[in-house]
Amino acid sequence: MDLNLTNQVAVVIGGASGIGLATAQAFAAEGAVVAILDRNPAAAEIAAEIGRETSVATYGGILDATDFEAVRRAVDDIEAALGPVVHVANTAAIGSGKGGFPFWNLQPEDWRAVLGVNILGAVNIAHAFSPGMVERRQGSFLFLGSVAGQIGSQTDPPYSASKAAILNFVQCMAKDLAPHNVRANVLNPGMVSTPLQARVYAGQVAHLPVDQRPSYEEWAAEKIGRLVPLNRWQTPEDIANMIIFLASDRARNVTGQSINVDGGWVMHW
Ligand SMILES: NC(=O)c1ccc[n+]([C@@H]2O[C@H](COP(=O)([O-])OP(=O)(O)OC[C@H]3O[C@@H](n4cnc5c(N)ncnc54)[C@H](O)[C@@H]3O)[C@@H](O)[C@H]2O)c1
């Protein structure tokens, strides 16, 4: 399916790893011009590699999304290098690195960093990128939520709460931006094997004696078998495919939505 994204500038924040990296690659494969922003110092090299593989123009920069002035400067730098930004996908997020079950296994202080990146970082991105899109009357935002934000997940309570908050803020964004022909949606993955997922596993098994800890694969297979009707992992590419579809004009009437690519884990009606 031609998504007509050729030469449109797409920015992926958190694009140096996992779902974000697959998203940057998918935009590039569709001919979009791609910028990767990530706190990982390898962001520029990763973006350059995508450029070499696909022959699209790319930009890579180090960014901590919790620093609003830095996000604002990144918008200017990208637009000077590549042109006006059309699509923004924010895949940057962290977990607490600790396991809930119950929530008091964490301390209130454990919430601060998670909310700082996952919700306040997203707010910074919304504020920094919206003015240009509004002025040009063109654009799409995509924020990563999670099934954890939809089901009161006990796994990592601050992470779950941050993902519920992003759903609500994106609905607000979608309403405010709609008169300006700018869309905003949330995509909720289920179980995707990435460095973030490996850290969730580590937090979950940390309290068990070493000889009683399941392997990562055993832990994931049990969880997926219990919770995911399709009984399989979602891949970063599964998520990226939906992200680039939602960015494209094929989804031009989709805004303010929360869409799951989760193997059927959470079903709404
Ligand atoms: N992996 C899953 O199963 C899963 C499930 C549901 C939701 N998600 C969501 O998908 C998104 C991507 O997750 P992933 O699994 O690919 O994780 P990941 O850890 O592989 O990638 C996240 C990227 O975000 C970057 N990042 C973190 N904090 C940042 C900051 N302050 N500023 C800039 N960059 C920052 C990291 O450096 C990393 O490159 C996240 O929003 C996550 O919550 C993932």
The ligand as a MOL file (V3000), in Angstrom:
LIG
                    3D

  0  0  0     0  0            999 V3000
M  V30 BEGIN CTAB
M  V30 COUNTS 44 48 0 0 0
M  V30 BEGIN ATOM
M  V30 1 N 7.9810 -3.2050 24.5510 0
M  V30 2 C 6.7010 -3.3740 24.8680 0
M  V30 3 O 6.2150 -4.4890 25.0390 0
M  V30 4 C 5.7980 -2.1800 25.0250 0
M  V30 5 C 4.4780 -2.4170 25.4200 0
M  V30 6 C 3.6260 -1.3440 25.5640 0
M  V30 7 C 4.0860 -0.0590 25.3130 0
M  V30 8 N 5.3670 0.1370 24.9290 0 CHG=1
M  V30 9 C 5.7960 1.5200 24.6740 0
M  V30 10 O 6.4350 1.6030 23.4170 0
M  V30 11 C 7.4110 2.6510 23.4400 0
M  V30 12 C 8.7470 2.1290 22.9650 0
M  V30 13 O 9.1640 1.1310 23.8720 0
M  V30 14 P 10.3310 0.1090 23.5700 0
M  V30 15 O 9.8880 -1.1690 24.1630 0
M  V30 16 O 10.7330 0.1970 22.1530 0 CHG=-1
M  V30 17 O 11.4750 0.6970 24.5480 0
M  V30 18 P 13.0540 0.8770 24.3550 0
M  V30 19 O 13.5850 1.0380 25.7450 0
M  V30 20 O 13.6200 -0.1720 23.4790 0
M  V30 21 O 13.1630 2.2770 23.5840 0
M  V30 22 C 12.8300 3.4970 24.2070 0
M  V30 23 C 13.7570 4.5720 23.6700 0
M  V30 24 O 13.4050 5.8000 24.3260 0
M  V30 25 C 14.5870 6.4780 24.6410 0
M  V30 26 N 14.3440 7.3840 25.7520 0
M  V30 27 C 14.0370 7.0670 27.0290 0
M  V30 28 N 13.9270 8.1750 27.7730 0
M  V30 29 C 14.1740 9.2280 26.9500 0
M  V30 30 C 14.1990 10.6190 27.1320 0
M  V30 31 N 13.9950 11.1810 28.3330 0
M  V30 32 N 14.4410 11.4120 26.0650 0
M  V30 33 C 14.6860 10.8670 24.8590 0
M  V30 34 N 14.6960 9.5460 24.6280 0
M  V30 35 C 14.4310 8.7280 25.6650 0
M  V30 36 C 15.5830 5.3760 24.9940 0
M  V30 37 O 16.9280 5.8260 24.9260 0
M  V30 38 C 15.2390 4.3240 23.9580 0
M  V30 39 O 16.0070 4.4960 22.7820 0
M  V30 40 C 7.4150 3.1780 24.8790 0
M  V30 41 O 6.5780 4.3040 24.9600 0
M  V30 42 C 6.8060 2.0410 25.6650 0
M  V30 43 O 6.2090 2.4810 26.8580 0
M  V30 44 C 6.2460 -0.8810 24.7890 0
M  V30 END ATOM
M  V30 BEGIN BOND
M  V30 1 1 1 2
M  V30 2 2 2 3
M  V30 3 1 2 4
M  V30 4 1 4 5
M  V30 5 2 4 44
M  V30 6 2 5 6
M  V30 7 1 6 7
M  V30 8 2 7 8
M  V30 9 1 8 9
M  V30 10 1 8 44
M  V30 11 1 9 10
M  V30 12 1 9 42
M  V30 13 1 10 11
M  V30 14 1 11 12
M  V30 15 1 11 40
M  V30 16 1 12 13
M  V30 17 1 13 14
M  V30 18 2 14 15
M  V30 19 1 14 16
M  V30 20 1 14 17
M  V30 21 1 17 18
M  V30 22 2 18 19
M  V30 23 1 18 20
M  V30 24 1 18 21
M  V30 25 1 21 22
M  V30 26 1 22 23
M  V30 27 1 23 24
M  V30 28 1 23 38
M  V30 29 1 24 25
M  V30 30 1 25 26
M  V30 31 1 25 36
M  V30 32 1 26 27
M  V30 33 1 26 35
M  V30 34 2 27 28
M  V30 35 1 28 29
M  V30 36 1 29 30
M  V30 37 2 29 35
M  V30 38 1 30 31
M  V30 39 2 30 32
M  V30 40 1 32 33
M  V30 41 2 33 34
M  V30 42 1 34 35
M  V30 43 1 36 37
M  V30 44 1 36 38
M  V30 45 1 38 39
M  V30 46 1 40 41
M  V30 47 1 40 42
M  V30 48 1 42 43
M  V30 END BOND
M  V30 END CTAB
M  END
